Amino acid sequence: MIAIGCDHGGFDLMQSIKEYLDGKGLEYKDFGCRDTQSVDYPVYARKVSHAVLSGECDKGILICGTGIGISIAANRIRGIRAALCTDCFSAEMARLHNNANIVALGGRVVGSGLAVKIVETFLNTPFSEEERHAKRIHLIEAE
């Protein structure tokens, strides 16, 4: 199960990503928002992050206008490793080396075609399990 959420700046892009997930038969839980009316992105970052941390969802997708604010808000929550990605290589490395559990996107930064490819890469790339990467993640979590 994938947790997905956005603010008003990410609403349109979230609809495209949900279409992709539906087309692939991937289950997701939509934590909002519900339209383009102004809302506060930390609310949605928190909802998605808690769903991932609790195990209700395996991974998360967060979207705001730039992806910056919502990724900062998510990363304030211990145990979340949200990676702001604007290309597929970053999404791959976020999973492979950093075991990121949330991908963040900017609805005003990346188009829907690229965003879908980033999400696909993120969801399909496993963590490498290499000792050096596991050690670094442990060091991040130790703070």
CNS distance restraints for C-alpha pairs under 8 A (distance, minus, plus):
assign (resid   1 and name CA) (resid  26 and name CA) 7.37 0.50 0.50
assign (resid   1 and name CA) (resid  27 and name CA) 5.07 0.50 0.50
assign (resid   1 and name CA) (resid  28 and name CA) 5.09 0.50 0.50
assign (resid   1 and name CA) (resid  29 and name CA) 7.11 0.50 0.50
assign (resid   1 and name CA) (resid  56 and name CA) 7.36 0.50 0.50
assign (resid   1 and name CA) (resid  57 and name CA) 4.77 0.50 0.50
assign (resid   1 and name CA) (resid  58 and name CA) 5.72 0.50 0.50
assign (resid   1 and name CA) (resid  59 and name CA) 7.28 0.50 0.50
assign (resid   2 and name CA) (resid  26 and name CA) 7.86 0.50 0.50
assign (resid   2 and name CA) (resid  27 and name CA) 6.32 0.50 0.50
assign (resid   2 and name CA) (resid  28 and name CA) 4.35 0.50 0.50
assign (resid   2 and name CA) (resid  29 and name CA) 6.21 0.50 0.50
assign (resid   2 and name CA) (resid  57 and name CA) 5.23 0.50 0.50
assign (resid   2 and name CA) (resid  58 and name CA) 5.89 0.50 0.50
assign (resid   2 and name CA) (resid  59 and name CA) 5.18 0.50 0.50
assign (resid   2 and name CA) (resid  60 and name CA) 5.48 0.50 0.50
assign (resid   2 and name CA) (resid  61 and name CA) 7.43 0.50 0.50
assign (resid   3 and name CA) (resid  28 and name CA) 5.62 0.50 0.50
assign (resid   3 and name CA) (resid  29 and name CA) 5.01 0.50 0.50
assign (resid   3 and name CA) (resid  30 and name CA) 6.33 0.50 0.50
assign (resid   3 and name CA) (resid  31 and name CA) 7.11 0.50 0.50
assign (resid   3 and name CA) (resid  48 and name CA) 5.56 0.50 0.50
assign (resid   3 and name CA) (resid  51 and name CA) 6.70 0.50 0.50
assign (resid   3 and name CA) (resid  52 and name CA) 7.02 0.50 0.50
assign (resid   3 and name CA) (resid  57 and name CA) 5.73 0.50 0.50
assign (resid   3 and name CA) (resid  58 and name CA) 7.66 0.50 0.50
assign (resid   3 and name CA) (resid  59 and name CA) 6.28 0.50 0.50
assign (resid   3 and name CA) (resid  60 and name CA) 4.49 0.50 0.50
assign (resid   3 and name CA) (resid  61 and name CA) 6.20 0.50 0.50
assign (resid   4 and name CA) (resid  14 and name CA) 7.87 0.50 0.50
assign (resid   4 and name CA) (resid  28 and name CA) 6.87 0.50 0.50
assign (resid   4 and name CA) (resid  29 and name CA) 6.17 0.50 0.50
assign (resid   4 and name CA) (resid  30 and name CA) 5.12 0.50 0.50
assign (resid   4 and name CA) (resid  31 and name CA) 5.99 0.50 0.50
assign (resid   4 and name CA) (resid  32 and name CA) 7.59 0.50 0.50
assign (resid   4 and name CA) (resid  48 and name CA) 6.35 0.50 0.50
assign (resid   4 and name CA) (resid  60 and name CA) 5.65 0.50 0.50
assign (resid   4 and name CA) (resid  61 and name CA) 4.68 0.50 0.50
assign (resid   4 and name CA) (resid  62 and name CA) 5.89 0.50 0.50
assign (resid   5 and name CA) (resid  14 and name CA) 7.53 0.50 0.50
assign (resid   5 and name CA) (resid  30 and name CA) 6.02 0.50 0.50
assign (resid   5 and name CA) (resid  31 and name CA) 4.93 0.50 0.50
assign (resid   5 and name CA) (resid  32 and name CA) 5.09 0.50 0.50
assign (resid   5 and name CA) (resid  33 and name CA) 6.61 0.50 0.50
assign (resid   5 and name CA) (resid  44 and name CA) 5.65 0.50 0.50
assign (resid   5 and name CA) (resid  45 and name CA) 7.09 0.50 0.50
assign (resid   5 and name CA) (resid  47 and name CA) 7.85 0.50 0.50
assign (resid   5 and name CA) (resid  48 and name CA) 6.32 0.50 0.50
assign (resid   5 and name CA) (resid  61 and name CA) 6.46 0.50 0.50
assign (resid   5 and name CA) (resid  62 and name CA) 5.10 0.50 0.50
assign (resid   5 and name CA) (resid  63 and name CA) 6.50 0.50 0.50
assign (resid   6 and name CA) (resid  10 and name CA) 5.30 0.50 0.50
assign (resid   6 and name CA) (resid  11 and name CA) 6.00 0.50 0.50
assign (resid   6 and name CA) (resid  14 and name CA) 6.92 0.50 0.50
assign (resid   6 and name CA) (resid  31 and name CA) 7.78 0.50 0.50
assign (resid   6 and name CA) (resid  32 and name CA) 6.02 0.50 0.50
assign (resid   6 and name CA) (resid  33 and name CA) 5.73 0.50 0.50
assign (resid   6 and name CA) (resid  41 and name CA) 6.81 0.50 0.50
assign (resid   6 and name CA) (resid  44 and name CA) 6.06 0.50 0.50
assign (resid   6 and name CA) (resid  45 and name CA) 7.65 0.50 0.50
assign (resid   6 and name CA) (resid  62 and name CA) 5.51 0.50 0.50
assign (resid   6 and name CA) (resid  63 and name CA) 4.55 0.50 0.50
assign (resid   6 and name CA) (resid  64 and name CA) 5.59 0.50 0.50
assign (resid   7 and name CA) (resid  11 and name CA) 6.21 0.50 0.50
assign (resid   7 and name CA) (resid  32 and name CA) 7.45 0.50 0.50
assign (resid   7 and name CA) (resid  33 and name CA) 5.67 0.50 0.50
assign (resid   7 and name CA) (resid  36 and name CA) 7.78 0.50 0.50
assign (resid   7 and name CA) (resid  38 and name CA) 7.41 0.50 0.50
assign (resid   7 and name CA) (resid  39 and name CA) 5.90 0.50 0.50
assign (resid   7 and name CA) (resid  40 and name CA) 6.55 0.50 0.50
assign (resid   7 and name CA) (resid  41 and name CA) 5.07 0.50 0.50
assign (resid   7 and name CA) (resid  44 and name CA) 6.92 0.50 0.50
assign (resid   7 and name CA) (resid  63 and name CA) 6.69 0.50 0.50
assign (resid   7 and name CA) (resid  64 and name CA) 5.24 0.50 0.50
assign (resid   7 and name CA) (resid  65 and name CA) 7.74 0.50 0.50
assign (resid   8 and name CA) (resid  33 and name CA) 6.78 0.50 0.50
assign (resid   8 and name CA) (resid  35 and name CA) 6.44 0.50 0.50
assign (resid   8 and name CA) (resid  36 and name CA) 4.36 0.50 0.50
assign (resid   8 and name CA) (resid  37 and name CA) 5.83 0.50 0.50
assign (resid   8 and name CA) (resid  38 and name CA) 5.45 0.50 0.50
assign (resid   8 and name CA) (resid  39 and name CA) 6.14 0.50 0.50
assign (resid   8 and name CA) (resid  64 and name CA) 6.95 0.50 0.50
assign (resid   8 and name CA) (resid  65 and name CA) 7.69 0.50 0.50
assign (resid   9 and name CA) (resid  36 and name CA) 6.98 0.50 0.50
assign (resid   9 and name CA) (resid  63 and name CA) 7.61 0.50 0.50
assign (resid   9 and name CA) (resid  64 and name CA) 4.95 0.50 0.50
assign (resid   9 and name CA) (resid  65 and name CA) 4.19 0.50 0.50
assign (resid   9 and name CA) (resid  66 and name CA) 7.96 0.50 0.50
assign (resid   9 and name CA) (resid 107 and name CA) 6.01 0.50 0.50
assign (resid   9 and name CA) (resid 108 and name CA) 7.04 0.50 0.50
assign (resid  10 and name CA) (resid  14 and name CA) 6.03 0.50 0.50
assign (resid  10 and name CA) (resid  63 and name CA) 4.81 0.50 0.50
assign (resid  10 and name CA) (resid  64 and name CA) 4.29 0.50 0.50
assign (resid  10 and name CA) (resid  65 and name CA) 5.45 0.50 0.50
assign (resid  10 and name CA) (resid 106 and name CA) 6.69 0.50 0.50
assign (resid  10 and name CA) (resid 107 and name CA) 4.50 0.50 0.50
assign (resid  10 and name CA) (resid 108 and name CA) 7.45 0.50 0.50
assign (resid  11 and name CA) (resid  15 and name CA) 6.50 0.50 0.50
assign (resid  11 and name CA) (resid  33 and name CA) 6.94 0.50 0.50
assign (resid  11 and name CA) (resid  34 and name CA) 7.48 0.50 0.50
assign (resid  11 and name CA) (resid  35 and name CA) 6.32 0.50 0.50
assign (resid  11 and name CA) (resid  36 and name CA) 6.16 0.50 0.50
assign (resid  11 and name CA) (resid  63 and name CA) 7.61 0.50 0.50
assign (resid  11 and name CA) (resid  64 and name CA) 7.74 0.50 0.50
assign (resid  11 and name CA) (resid 107 and name CA) 7.54 0.50 0.50
assign (resid  12 and name CA) (resid  16 and name CA) 6.81 0.50 0.50
assign (resid  12 and name CA) (resid  36 and name CA) 7.96 0.50 0.50
assign (resid  12 and name CA) (resid 107 and name CA) 7.25 0.50 0.50
assign (resid  13 and name CA) (resid  17 and name CA) 6.35 0.50 0.50
assign (resid  13 and name CA) (resid  63 and name CA) 7.63 0.50 0.50
assign (resid  13 and name CA) (resid 107 and name CA) 5.44 0.50 0.50
assign (resid  13 and name CA) (resid 111 and name CA) 7.65 0.50 0.50
assign (resid  13 and name CA) (resid 112 and name CA) 6.03 0.50 0.50
assign (resid  13 and name CA) (resid 115 and name CA) 7.88 0.50 0.50
assign (resid  14 and name CA) (resid  18 and name CA) 6.06 0.50 0.50
assign (resid  14 and name CA) (resid  63 and name CA) 6.95 0.50 0.50
assign (resid  15 and name CA) (resid  19 and name CA) 6.28 0.50 0.50
assign (resid  16 and name CA) (resid  20 and name CA) 6.43 0.50 0.50
assign (resid  16 and name CA) (resid 112 and name CA) 6.15 0.50 0.50
assign (resid  16 and name CA) (resid 116 and name CA) 7.67 0.50 0.50
assign (resid  17 and name CA) (resid  21 and name CA) 6.23 0.50 0.50
assign (resid  17 and name CA) (resid 112 and name CA) 7.40 0.50 0.50
assign (resid  17 and name CA) (resid 115 and name CA) 7.40 0.50 0.50
assign (resid  17 and name CA) (resid 116 and name CA) 5.93 0.50 0.50
assign (resid  17 and name CA) (resid 119 and name CA) 7.86 0.50 0.50
assign (resid  18 and name CA) (resid  22 and name CA) 5.99 0.50 0.50
assign (resid  19 and name CA) (resid  23 and name CA) 6.07 0.50 0.50
assign (resid  20 and name CA) (resid  24 and name CA) 6.30 0.50 0.50
assign (resid  20 and name CA) (resid 116 and name CA) 6.82 0.50 0.50
assign (resid  21 and name CA) (resid  25 and name CA) 6.12 0.50 0.50
assign (resid  21 and name CA) (resid  26 and name CA) 5.07 0.50 0.50
assign (resid  21 and name CA) (resid  27 and name CA) 7.20 0.50 0.50
assign (resid  21 and name CA) (resid  28 and name CA) 7.64 0.50 0.50
assign (resid  22 and name CA) (resid  26 and name CA) 6.02 0.50 0.50
assign (resid  22 and name CA) (resid  27 and name CA) 7.53 0.50 0.50
assign (resid  28 and name CA) (resid  57 and name CA) 8.00 0.50 0.50
assign (resid  31 and name CA) (resid  44 and name CA) 6.70 0.50 0.50
assign (resid  31 and name CA) (resid  47 and name CA) 6.62 0.50 0.50
assign (resid  31 and name CA) (resid  48 and name CA) 6.69 0.50 0.50
assign (resid  32 and name CA) (resid  44 and name CA) 6.84 0.50 0.50
assign (resid  33 and name CA) (resid  39 and name CA) 7.63 0.50 0.50
assign (resid  33 and name CA) (resid  44 and name CA) 7.41 0.50 0.50
assign (resid  40 and name CA) (resid  44 and name CA) 7.59 0.50 0.50
assign (resid  41 and name CA) (resid  45 and name CA) 6.26 0.50 0.50
assign (resid  41 and name CA) (resid  64 and name CA) 6.89 0.50 0.50
assign (resid  41 and name CA) (resid  69 and name CA) 7.17 0.50 0.50
assign (resid  41 and name CA) (resid  70 and name CA) 5.69 0.50 0.50
assign (resid  41 and name CA) (resid  73 and name CA) 7.86 0.50 0.50
assign (resid  42 and name CA) (resid  46 and name CA) 6.02 0.50 0.50
assign (resid  42 and name CA) (resid  69 and name CA) 7.81 0.50 0.50
assign (resid  42 and name CA) (resid  70 and name CA) 6.19 0.50 0.50
assign (resid  42 and name CA) (resid  73 and name CA) 5.45 0.50 0.50
assign (resid  42 and name CA) (resid  74 and name CA) 7.44 0.50 0.50
assign (resid  43 and name CA) (resid  47 and name CA) 6.40 0.50 0.50
assign (resid  44 and name CA) (resid  48 and name CA) 6.20 0.50 0.50
assign (resid  44 and name CA) (resid  62 and name CA) 7.86 0.50 0.50
assign (resid  44 and name CA) (resid  70 and name CA) 7.92 0.50 0.50
assign (resid  45 and name CA) (resid  49 and name CA) 5.96 0.50 0.50
assign (resid  45 and name CA) (resid  62 and name CA) 6.73 0.50 0.50
assign (resid  45 and name CA) (resid  70 and name CA) 5.74 0.50 0.50
assign (resid  45 and name CA) (resid  71 and name CA) 7.39 0.50 0.50
assign (resid  45 and name CA) (resid  73 and name CA) 6.04 0.50 0.50
assign (resid  45 and name CA) (resid  74 and name CA) 5.05 0.50 0.50
assign (resid  46 and name CA) (resid  50 and name CA) 6.02 0.50 0.50
assign (resid  46 and name CA) (resid  73 and name CA) 7.37 0.50 0.50
assign (resid  46 and name CA) (resid  74 and name CA) 6.22 0.50 0.50
assign (resid  46 and name CA) (resid  77 and name CA) 7.73 0.50 0.50
assign (resid  47 and name CA) (resid  51 and name CA) 6.33 0.50 0.50
assign (resid  48 and name CA) (resid  52 and name CA) 6.36 0.50 0.50
assign (resid  48 and name CA) (resid  60 and name CA) 6.27 0.50 0.50
assign (resid  48 and name CA) (resid  61 and name CA) 7.72 0.50 0.50
assign (resid  48 and name CA) (resid  62 and name CA) 7.52 0.50 0.50
assign (resid  49 and name CA) (resid  53 and name CA) 6.14 0.50 0.50
assign (resid  49 and name CA) (resid  60 and name CA) 7.22 0.50 0.50
assign (resid  49 and name CA) (resid  74 and name CA) 6.19 0.50 0.50
assign (resid  49 and name CA) (resid  77 and name CA) 7.31 0.50 0.50
assign (resid  49 and name CA) (resid  80 and name CA) 6.62 0.50 0.50
assign (resid  49 and name CA) (resid 102 and name CA) 7.82 0.50 0.50
assign (resid  50 and name CA) (resid  54 and name CA) 5.90 0.50 0.50
assign (resid  51 and name CA) (resid  55 and name CA) 6.36 0.50 0.50
assign (resid  51 and name CA) (resid  56 and name CA) 5.20 0.50 0.50
assign (resid  51 and name CA) (resid  57 and name CA) 5.53 0.50 0.50
assign (resid  52 and name CA) (resid  56 and name CA) 6.13 0.50 0.50
assign (resid  52 and name CA) (resid  57 and name CA) 4.81 0.50 0.50
assign (resid  52 and name CA) (resid  58 and name CA) 5.72 0.50 0.50
assign (resid  52 and name CA) (resid  59 and name CA) 5.86 0.50 0.50
assign (resid  52 and name CA) (resid  60 and name CA) 6.52 0.50 0.50
assign (resid  52 and name CA) (resid 101 and name CA) 7.46 0.50 0.50
assign (resid  53 and name CA) (resid  57 and name CA) 7.88 0.50 0.50
assign (resid  53 and name CA) (resid  79 and name CA) 6.95 0.50 0.50
assign (resid  53 and name CA) (resid  80 and name CA) 7.33 0.50 0.50
assign (resid  58 and name CA) (resid 101 and name CA) 7.55 0.50 0.50
assign (resid  59 and name CA) (resid 101 and name CA) 5.05 0.50 0.50
assign (resid  59 and name CA) (resid 102 and name CA) 5.66 0.50 0.50
assign (resid  59 and name CA) (resid 123 and name CA) 7.79 0.50 0.50
assign (resid  60 and name CA) (resid 101 and name CA) 6.28 0.50 0.50
assign (resid  60 and name CA) (resid 102 and name CA) 4.33 0.50 0.50
assign (resid  60 and name CA) (resid 103 and name CA) 6.35 0.50 0.50
assign (resid  61 and name CA) (resid 102 and name CA) 5.49 0.50 0.50
assign (resid  61 and name CA) (resid 103 and name CA) 5.02 0.50 0.50
assign (resid  61 and name CA) (resid 104 and name CA) 5.90 0.50 0.50
assign (resid  61 and name CA) (resid 105 and name CA) 7.77 0.50 0.50
assign (resid  61 and name CA) (resid 119 and name CA) 7.89 0.50 0.50
assign (resid  62 and name CA) (resid  67 and name CA) 7.49 0.50 0.50
assign (resid  62 and name CA) (resid  70 and name CA) 6.76 0.50 0.50
assign (resid  62 and name CA) (resid  71 and name CA) 7.39 0.50 0.50
assign (resid  62 and name CA) (resid 102 and name CA) 7.10 0.50 0.50
assign (resid  62 and name CA) (resid 103 and name CA) 6.30 0.50 0.50
assign (resid  62 and name CA) (resid 104 and name CA) 4.69 0.50 0.50
assign (resid  62 and name CA) (resid 105 and name CA) 6.34 0.50 0.50
assign (resid  63 and name CA) (resid  67 and name CA) 5.61 0.50 0.50
assign (resid  63 and name CA) (resid  70 and name CA) 6.82 0.50 0.50
assign (resid  63 and name CA) (resid 104 and name CA) 5.61 0.50 0.50
assign (resid  63 and name CA) (resid 105 and name CA) 4.83 0.50 0.50
assign (resid  63 and name CA) (resid 106 and name CA) 5.70 0.50 0.50
assign (resid  63 and name CA) (resid 107 and name CA) 6.29 0.50 0.50
assign (resid  64 and name CA) (resid  68 and name CA) 7.53 0.50 0.50
assign (resid  64 and name CA) (resid  69 and name CA) 7.19 0.50 0.50
assign (resid  64 and name CA) (resid  70 and name CA) 6.09 0.50 0.50
assign (resid  64 and name CA) (resid 105 and name CA) 6.75 0.50 0.50
assign (resid  64 and name CA) (resid 106 and name CA) 5.40 0.50 0.50
assign (resid  64 and name CA) (resid 107 and name CA) 5.86 0.50 0.50
assign (resid  64 and name CA) (resid 108 and name CA) 8.00 0.50 0.50
assign (resid  65 and name CA) (resid 106 and name CA) 4.90 0.50 0.50
assign (resid  65 and name CA) (resid 107 and name CA) 4.82 0.50 0.50
assign (resid  65 and name CA) (resid 108 and name CA) 5.02 0.50 0.50
assign (resid  65 and name CA) (resid 109 and name CA) 7.24 0.50 0.50
assign (resid  66 and name CA) (resid 105 and name CA) 6.80 0.50 0.50
assign (resid  66 and name CA) (resid 106 and name CA) 3.78 0.50 0.50
assign (resid  66 and name CA) (resid 107 and name CA) 6.23 0.50 0.50
assign (resid  66 and name CA) (resid 108 and name CA) 5.91 0.50 0.50
assign (resid  66 and name CA) (resid 109 and name CA) 5.90 0.50 0.50
assign (resid  67 and name CA) (resid  71 and name CA) 6.04 0.50 0.50
assign (resid  67 and name CA) (resid  84 and name CA) 6.17 0.50 0.50
assign (resid  67 and name CA) (resid 104 and name CA) 5.42 0.50 0.50
assign (resid  67 and name CA) (resid 105 and name CA) 4.57 0.50 0.50
assign (resid  67 and name CA) (resid 106 and name CA) 4.04 0.50 0.50
assign (resid  67 and name CA) (resid 107 and name CA) 7.30 0.50 0.50
assign (resid  68 and name CA) (resid  72 and name CA) 6.17 0.50 0.50
assign (resid  68 and name CA) (resid  84 and name CA) 6.86 0.50 0.50
assign (resid  68 and name CA) (resid 104 and name CA) 7.79 0.50 0.50
assign (resid  68 and name CA) (resid 106 and name CA) 7.41 0.50 0.50
assign (resid  69 and name CA) (resid  73 and name CA) 6.17 0.50 0.50
assign (resid  70 and name CA) (resid  74 and name CA) 6.16 0.50 0.50
assign (resid  70 and name CA) (resid 104 and name CA) 7.20 0.50 0.50
assign (resid  71 and name CA) (resid  75 and name CA) 6.05 0.50 0.50
assign (resid  71 and name CA) (resid  82 and name CA) 5.74 0.50 0.50
assign (resid  71 and name CA) (resid  83 and name CA) 6.85 0.50 0.50
assign (resid  71 and name CA) (resid  84 and name CA) 6.34 0.50 0.50
assign (resid  71 and name CA) (resid 104 and name CA) 5.82 0.50 0.50
assign (resid  72 and name CA) (resid  76 and name CA) 6.48 0.50 0.50
assign (resid  73 and name CA) (resid  77 and name CA) 7.51 0.50 0.50
assign (resid  74 and name CA) (resid  80 and name CA) 6.58 0.50 0.50
assign (resid  74 and name CA) (resid  81 and name CA) 7.82 0.50 0.50
assign (resid  74 and name CA) (resid  82 and name CA) 6.41 0.50 0.50
assign (resid  75 and name CA) (resid  80 and name CA) 5.55 0.50 0.50
assign (resid  75 and name CA) (resid  81 and name CA) 5.99 0.50 0.50
assign (resid  75 and name CA) (resid  82 and name CA) 5.88 0.50 0.50
assign (resid  76 and name CA) (resid  80 and name CA) 7.72 0.50 0.50
assign (resid  78 and name CA) (resid 141 and name CA) 7.42 0.50 0.50
assign (resid  79 and name CA) (resid 141 and name CA) 6.68 0.50 0.50
assign (resid  80 and name CA) (resid 100 and name CA) 7.58 0.50 0.50
assign (resid  80 and name CA) (resid 101 and name CA) 6.49 0.50 0.50
assign (resid  80 and name CA) (resid 102 and name CA) 7.29 0.50 0.50
assign (resid  81 and name CA) (resid  98 and name CA) 7.74 0.50 0.50
assign (resid  81 and name CA) (resid  99 and name CA) 7.45 0.50 0.50
assign (resid  81 and name CA) (resid 100 and name CA) 4.75 0.50 0.50
assign (resid  81 and name CA) (resid 101 and name CA) 5.58 0.50 0.50
assign (resid  81 and name CA) (resid 102 and name CA) 6.31 0.50 0.50
assign (resid  82 and name CA) (resid 100 and name CA) 5.77 0.50 0.50
assign (resid  82 and name CA) (resid 101 and name CA) 6.17 0.50 0.50
assign (resid  82 and name CA) (resid 102 and name CA) 4.45 0.50 0.50
assign (resid  82 and name CA) (resid 103 and name CA) 5.55 0.50 0.50
assign (resid  82 and name CA) (resid 104 and name CA) 6.44 0.50 0.50
assign (resid  83 and name CA) (resid  91 and name CA) 7.57 0.50 0.50
assign (resid  83 and name CA) (resid  94 and name CA) 6.31 0.50 0.50
assign (resid  83 and name CA) (resid 100 and name CA) 6.27 0.50 0.50
assign (resid  83 and name CA) (resid 102 and name CA) 6.32 0.50 0.50
assign (resid  83 and name CA) (resid 103 and name CA) 5.02 0.50 0.50
assign (resid  83 and name CA) (resid 104 and name CA) 5.74 0.50 0.50
assign (resid  84 and name CA) (resid 103 and name CA) 6.01 0.50 0.50
assign (resid  84 and name CA) (resid 104 and name CA) 4.47 0.50 0.50
assign (resid  84 and name CA) (resid 105 and name CA) 5.89 0.50 0.50
assign (resid  85 and name CA) (resid  90 and name CA) 5.71 0.50 0.50
assign (resid  85 and name CA) (resid  91 and name CA) 5.74 0.50 0.50
assign (resid  85 and name CA) (resid 103 and name CA) 6.72 0.50 0.50
assign (resid  85 and name CA) (resid 104 and name CA) 6.20 0.50 0.50
assign (resid  85 and name CA) (resid 105 and name CA) 6.01 0.50 0.50
assign (resid  85 and name CA) (resid 118 and name CA) 7.33 0.50 0.50
assign (resid  86 and name CA) (resid  90 and name CA) 7.16 0.50 0.50
assign (resid  86 and name CA) (resid  91 and name CA) 7.96 0.50 0.50
assign (resid  86 and name CA) (resid 105 and name CA) 6.84 0.50 0.50
assign (resid  86 and name CA) (resid 106 and name CA) 7.79 0.50 0.50
assign (resid  86 and name CA) (resid 109 and name CA) 7.68 0.50 0.50
assign (resid  86 and name CA) (resid 110 and name CA) 6.51 0.50 0.50
assign (resid  86 and name CA) (resid 115 and name CA) 7.74 0.50 0.50
assign (resid  86 and name CA) (resid 118 and name CA) 7.46 0.50 0.50
assign (resid  87 and name CA) (resid  91 and name CA) 6.58 0.50 0.50
assign (resid  87 and name CA) (resid 114 and name CA) 7.39 0.50 0.50
assign (resid  87 and name CA) (resid 118 and name CA) 6.14 0.50 0.50
assign (resid  88 and name CA) (resid  92 and name CA) 6.12 0.50 0.50
assign (resid  88 and name CA) (resid 117 and name CA) 6.69 0.50 0.50
assign (resid  88 and name CA) (resid 118 and name CA) 4.81 0.50 0.50
assign (resid  88 and name CA) (resid 121 and name CA) 6.22 0.50 0.50
assign (resid  88 and name CA) (resid 122 and name CA) 7.85 0.50 0.50
assign (resid  89 and name CA) (resid  93 and name CA) 6.18 0.50 0.50
assign (resid  90 and name CA) (resid  94 and name CA) 5.89 0.50 0.50
assign (resid  91 and name CA) (resid  95 and name CA) 6.51 0.50 0.50
assign (resid  91 and name CA) (resid 103 and name CA) 7.42 0.50 0.50
assign (resid  91 and name CA) (resid 118 and name CA) 6.01 0.50 0.50
assign (resid  91 and name CA) (resid 119 and name CA) 7.64 0.50 0.50
assign (resid  91 and name CA) (resid 121 and name CA) 6.20 0.50 0.50
assign (resid  91 and name CA) (resid 122 and name CA) 5.10 0.50 0.50
assign (resid  92 and name CA) (resid  96 and name CA) 5.95 0.50 0.50
assign (resid  92 and name CA) (resid 121 and name CA) 5.94 0.50 0.50
assign (resid  92 and name CA) (resid 122 and name CA) 5.83 0.50 0.50
assign (resid  92 and name CA) (resid 125 and name CA) 6.02 0.50 0.50
assign (resid  93 and name CA) (resid  97 and name CA) 5.41 0.50 0.50
assign (resid  93 and name CA) (resid  98 and name CA) 6.94 0.50 0.50
assign (resid  94 and name CA) (resid  98 and name CA) 4.99 0.50 0.50
assign (resid  94 and name CA) (resid  99 and name CA) 6.19 0.50 0.50
assign (resid  94 and name CA) (resid 100 and name CA) 5.40 0.50 0.50
assign (resid  94 and name CA) (resid 122 and name CA) 7.64 0.50 0.50
assign (resid  95 and name CA) (resid  99 and name CA) 4.39 0.50 0.50
assign (resid  95 and name CA) (resid 100 and name CA) 5.12 0.50 0.50
assign (resid  95 and name CA) (resid 101 and name CA) 7.62 0.50 0.50
assign (resid  95 and name CA) (resid 122 and name CA) 6.38 0.50 0.50
assign (resid  95 and name CA) (resid 125 and name CA) 5.97 0.50 0.50
assign (resid  95 and name CA) (resid 126 and name CA) 6.08 0.50 0.50
assign (resid  95 and name CA) (resid 127 and name CA) 5.28 0.50 0.50
assign (resid  95 and name CA) (resid 128 and name CA) 7.91 0.50 0.50
assign (resid  96 and name CA) (resid 125 and name CA) 6.45 0.50 0.50
assign (resid  96 and name CA) (resid 126 and name CA) 5.86 0.50 0.50
assign (resid  96 and name CA) (resid 127 and name CA) 4.27 0.50 0.50
assign (resid  96 and name CA) (resid 128 and name CA) 4.94 0.50 0.50
assign (resid  97 and name CA) (resid 127 and name CA) 6.41 0.50 0.50
assign (resid  97 and name CA) (resid 128 and name CA) 6.33 0.50 0.50
assign (resid  97 and name CA) (resid 133 and name CA) 5.57 0.50 0.50
assign (resid  98 and name CA) (resid 127 and name CA) 7.35 0.50 0.50
assign (resid  98 and name CA) (resid 133 and name CA) 6.68 0.50 0.50
assign (resid  98 and name CA) (resid 136 and name CA) 8.00 0.50 0.50
assign (resid  98 and name CA) (resid 137 and name CA) 6.54 0.50 0.50
assign (resid  99 and name CA) (resid 126 and name CA) 7.76 0.50 0.50
assign (resid  99 and name CA) (resid 127 and name CA) 5.17 0.50 0.50
assign (resid  99 and name CA) (resid 137 and name CA) 7.73 0.50 0.50
assign (resid 103 and name CA) (resid 119 and name CA) 7.41 0.50 0.50
assign (resid 103 and name CA) (resid 122 and name CA) 7.11 0.50 0.50
assign (resid 105 and name CA) (resid 109 and name CA) 7.80 0.50 0.50
assign (resid 105 and name CA) (resid 110 and name CA) 7.39 0.50 0.50
assign (resid 105 and name CA) (resid 115 and name CA) 7.32 0.50 0.50
assign (resid 106 and name CA) (resid 110 and name CA) 6.05 0.50 0.50
assign (resid 107 and name CA) (resid 111 and name CA) 7.26 0.50 0.50
assign (resid 110 and name CA) (resid 114 and name CA) 6.32 0.50 0.50
assign (resid 110 and name CA) (resid 115 and name CA) 6.06 0.50 0.50
assign (resid 111 and name CA) (resid 115 and name CA) 6.03 0.50 0.50
assign (resid 112 and name CA) (resid 116 and name CA) 6.06 0.50 0.50
assign (resid 113 and name CA) (resid 117 and name CA) 6.55 0.50 0.50
assign (resid 114 and name CA) (resid 118 and name CA) 6.17 0.50 0.50
assign (resid 115 and name CA) (resid 119 and name CA) 6.14 0.50 0.50
assign (resid 116 and name CA) (resid 120 and name CA) 6.02 0.50 0.50
assign (resid 117 and name CA) (resid 121 and name CA) 6.07 0.50 0.50
assign (resid 118 and name CA) (resid 122 and name CA) 6.08 0.50 0.50
assign (resid 119 and name CA) (resid 123 and name CA) 6.03 0.50 0.50
assign (resid 120 and name CA) (resid 124 and name CA) 6.05 0.50 0.50
assign (resid 121 and name CA) (resid 125 and name CA) 5.98 0.50 0.50
assign (resid 128 and name CA) (resid 133 and name CA) 7.66 0.50 0.50
assign (resid 129 and name CA) (resid 133 and name CA) 6.92 0.50 0.50
assign (resid 129 and name CA) (resid 134 and name CA) 6.30 0.50 0.50
assign (resid 130 and name CA) (resid 134 and name CA) 6.23 0.50 0.50
assign (resid 131 and name CA) (resid 135 and name CA) 5.97 0.50 0.50
assign (resid 132 and name CA) (resid 136 and name CA) 6.37 0.50 0.50
assign (resid 133 and name CA) (resid 137 and name CA) 6.29 0.50 0.50
assign (resid 134 and name CA) (resid 138 and name CA) 6.19 0.50 0.50
assign (resid 135 and name CA) (resid 139 and name CA) 6.26 0.50 0.50
assign (resid 136 and name CA) (resid 140 and name CA) 6.31 0.50 0.50
assign (resid 137 and name CA) (resid 141 and name CA) 6.24 0.50 0.50
assign (resid 138 and name CA) (resid 142 and name CA) 6.04 0.50 0.50
assign (resid 139 and name CA) (resid 143 and name CA) 7.26 0.50 0.50
